[in-house]
């Protein structure tokens, strides 16, 4: 098995994550990330302002609506939304999801 880079391993030490950009269409990449985290035992919250439910789970319209504290947010949204999400929360952003930024592919603290 491949070694997980240190920044990703540190990020995944958390237990509560939001996945921003999940879709009502289950074949979307954000949904695959959501399912992988959920199925791996993490507490995961889907975020999409246009969906009330995703994959049988209540969906949150924004990060502020999620009760309690999040350990991180995975972003798979349109670039116009991504920058604001990064400002709000410690975030892991998969390279290529939005245009390259100085922190592309790195965990922000």
C-alpha positions as CSV (number, residue, x, y, z in Angstrom):
1,X,0.0,0.0,0.0
2,X,1.3,3.5,-0.8
3,X,2.4,5.7,2.0
4,X,0.0,8.6,2.8
5,X,1.8,12.0,2.6
6,X,2.3,13.6,6.0
7,X,0.0,16.6,5.3
8,X,-2.9,14.3,4.3
9,X,-2.3,11.9,7.3
10,X,-2.3,14.9,9.6
11,X,-5.6,16.2,8.1
12,X,-7.2,12.7,8.4
13,X,-6.4,12.5,12.1
14,X,-9.6,14.5,12.5
15,X,-13.0,12.8,13.0
16,X,-15.5,15.3,11.7
17,X,-15.5,16.5,8.1
18,X,-17.7,18.3,5.7
19,X,-17.6,17.6,2.0
20,X,-18.7,20.8,0.1
21,X,-20.0,20.2,-3.4
22,X,-21.7,16.9,-3.0
23,X,-24.5,16.4,-5.6
24,X,-27.9,14.7,-5.8
25,X,-26.2,12.7,-8.6
26,X,-24.3,9.9,-6.8
27,X,-21.7,9.4,-9.6
28,X,-20.0,12.8,-9.0
29,X,-16.5,12.9,-7.6
30,X,-17.5,14.7,-4.4
31,X,-20.0,12.0,-3.6
32,X,-17.3,9.3,-4.0
33,X,-15.1,11.2,-1.5
34,X,-18.1,11.6,0.8
35,X,-18.9,7.9,0.7
36,X,-15.2,6.9,1.2
37,X,-14.9,9.0,4.3
38,X,-18.3,7.9,5.7
39,X,-17.6,4.2,5.0
40,X,-14.1,4.6,6.7
41,X,-15.8,5.6,10.0
42,X,-15.5,9.4,9.8
43,X,-18.4,11.6,10.8
44,X,-19.1,13.3,7.5
45,X,-21.5,16.1,6.6
46,X,-22.6,16.8,3.0
47,X,-22.8,20.5,2.0
48,X,-24.9,21.8,-0.9
49,X,-27.2,24.8,-0.7
50,X,-29.5,23.3,-3.4
51,X,-30.0,19.9,-1.8
52,X,-31.9,18.9,1.3
53,X,-30.7,15.3,1.2
54,X,-27.7,13.5,-0.4
55,X,-27.4,9.8,-0.4
56,X,-30.0,9.4,2.3
57,X,-28.4,11.9,4.6
58,X,-29.6,15.4,5.5
59,X,-27.6,17.9,3.5
60,X,-26.4,21.2,4.9
61,X,-26.8,24.5,3.0
62,X,-23.5,25.9,4.3
63,X,-20.7,25.2,6.8
64,X,-22.2,27.4,9.5
65,X,-25.3,25.2,9.6
66,X,-23.4,22.1,10.7
67,X,-23.6,21.6,14.5
68,X,-20.4,21.4,16.5
69,X,-16.9,21.8,15.3
70,X,-15.4,20.4,12.1
71,X,-11.9,19.1,11.8
72,X,-11.8,19.9,8.1
73,X,-13.6,20.5,4.9
74,X,-13.0,18.8,1.5
75,X,-13.9,21.2,-1.3
76,X,-15.2,20.1,-4.7
77,X,-17.1,23.2,-5.7
78,X,-17.1,25.8,-8.4
79,X,-14.1,28.1,-8.1
80,X,-16.3,31.1,-7.2
81,X,-17.4,29.2,-4.1
82,X,-14.1,27.5,-3.2
83,X,-12.1,30.6,-2.2
84,X,-14.7,31.6,0.4
85,X,-14.8,28.1,1.8
86,X,-11.1,28.0,2.2
87,X,-11.2,31.2,4.1
88,X,-13.7,29.8,6.6
89,X,-12.2,26.4,7.5
90,X,-9.0,24.3,7.5
91,X,-9.3,22.7,4.1
92,X,-7.9,20.0,1.9
93,X,-8.4,20.8,-1.8
94,X,-7.6,18.2,-4.4
95,X,-5.4,19.7,-7.1
96,X,-7.3,20.2,-10.4
97,X,-10.7,20.8,-8.8
98,X,-10.3,24.6,-9.0
99,X,-7.6,26.7,-10.7
100,X,-4.2,26.4,-9.1
101,X,-3.7,28.5,-6.0
102,X,-0.6,29.1,-3.9
103,X,-1.8,26.4,-1.4
104,X,-2.9,23.9,-4.1
105,X,-2.8,20.3,-2.9
106,X,-1.7,21.3,0.6
107,X,-3.4,21.3,4.0
108,X,-4.0,24.7,5.4
109,X,-3.6,25.4,9.0
